[in-house]
Amino acid sequence: LITPPSKPISSGKSFFTPRSVACVQLKHKATGKEFTACATHLLGGRFEDSNWAADSAARTNERRIQIQNIRNLISDGPFTAEIPSLIAGDFAVMNKGLTEGPFAEAAQQYARQYLNVANESVYKNEYVPYQRAVHSHLVEGP
């Protein structure tokens, strides 16, 4: 499954790199229990993250869309939807590390220097929720 951006960002320039996912349905030999496992690398990183404001202004979040596309593949594709599933890989963003722990200060400095995050208020009230949305979508669902 290739997951290109769902729509161009509002500036009309798209620097998103298409991403893919590999999924497999596995069966434990001893118990016979099955589950689906998927591995992916979500959008993100220095160059793609620089588009966060335009992506957010367009009222979209490409990482969340990628996760939903993977969920749709699991539930509507060739896999058994009723069995447990696991999505693993590089989500390209810290969850709580943006606001707490040893990386928080450096993350904020990085956002200001490279991603045009204007001030602490924009960082905490716009940038961090946008970045962390993928984690809540993974845990809580759509």
N, C-alpha and C positions, 0 to 999 in steps of 0.2 A: 504494500500500500504506500503510494507516494502521496505526501500531504503538502501540496503547494499552498501558498497563502490563499485564503478563501476569497479575498478581494484585494485590489490594490490599496495601499495605504493612501491617505488623503492627499499627500503631496504628489501622487502619481508616480513616484519612484519606489520600486520594490527591491530591497536588498536582501530579502529572505531567500535562504537556500532551501530547495525542496528537501524534505526528510522522508525517511522510510521507516517501516516497522517490520519485524519478523516475529510471527506468532506460530506457536505449535501447541497442539493438544497432547498432553502426556497422561500416561496411566501408570500408577505405582503397581509394580508386579505383585508385591506381597498382599496389598489390601484391595487392589482393583479400583481404588479411588482415582478420579481424573481431575485435571485442572488445565487451564489454558495459561501459557506463559508468553509474554510479549517483551521484546527488547527494542528500544528506540533511542534516538538522540533528538530531543526537542530543539526547536529554534532557540537561539540565544547566543550569547557571546558578544564580544566588544562591538562588532560591526552591525549585527542584527539588533542588539539591544539599543543602538542609537536611534532606532525608529520607534521606540516605545511610546513617545508622546503622540506621534501621528497615528499609530495603531490604536491607542487609547481614545484619541479624539474621534476616530472613525467608529468608536463604540464596538471594538472587537479586541480579541486577545488571541493571537495565533497559537500560543501554547495550549490554551484551553480548547481551541478548535481541534488541534492535533489529538489531544486526549479523547475528545468526543468522537473523532473519526476512528480511533482505535477501538473505543467501546462499541461503536456501531459495527465494526468489522467482527468483533467477538460475538455480538448478539445477533447480527443479521447475516454473517458470513458462514463459512463452512464449519464453524465450531459449535459445540453444545453450549447454549447460552446459560443454562441453569447451573453449570458447575462453577466452582471458584475460578477467578482469574487473577493474574499478577501482571502488572506493567512495571518494568524495570528499565533502567538506563540512565543516561545523562539528561537531567531535566533542565540543565543550563541555568539554574538559579538556586540560591540558598533559600530555605524556608524561613526559619527564625534568625538566621545569621545576619540578615540585613539590618536588624534592630537590636540584637543582643549578642553577647559573646565576643570572642577575640577578633572577629572580622568586621564588626559593625562600623567602627570608625573608618576603616579603610574602604569599606563598601560605599559609605556616604561620600567620601572624598573622590572615589572613582566615578560615582554618578555625577558629581558636580563637574569634575574635570573633563570627562569623556562623553557624557550623555546629556549635557545641557540641563541638568536638574538645578533650577535656579537657587533654591534655598532649602532650609530644613523643613519648612512646612510642606513644600512641594514633594520633598523626599518622603516624608512620613505619611502624607495624606493622599498622594497620587502614585508616586513611583513604587513604593513598597507594596501597596495593595495590588497594583497591576502585576508586579513580578510574582507575588505570592499566590495569585489566583490559581495557578496550575496546581499547587499543592492542595488547596481546599477542594478543587474539582476532583482530584484523585481520591481524596479521603471521603468527601461528602457526596460525590456524584453530581449529576447535572442539575 
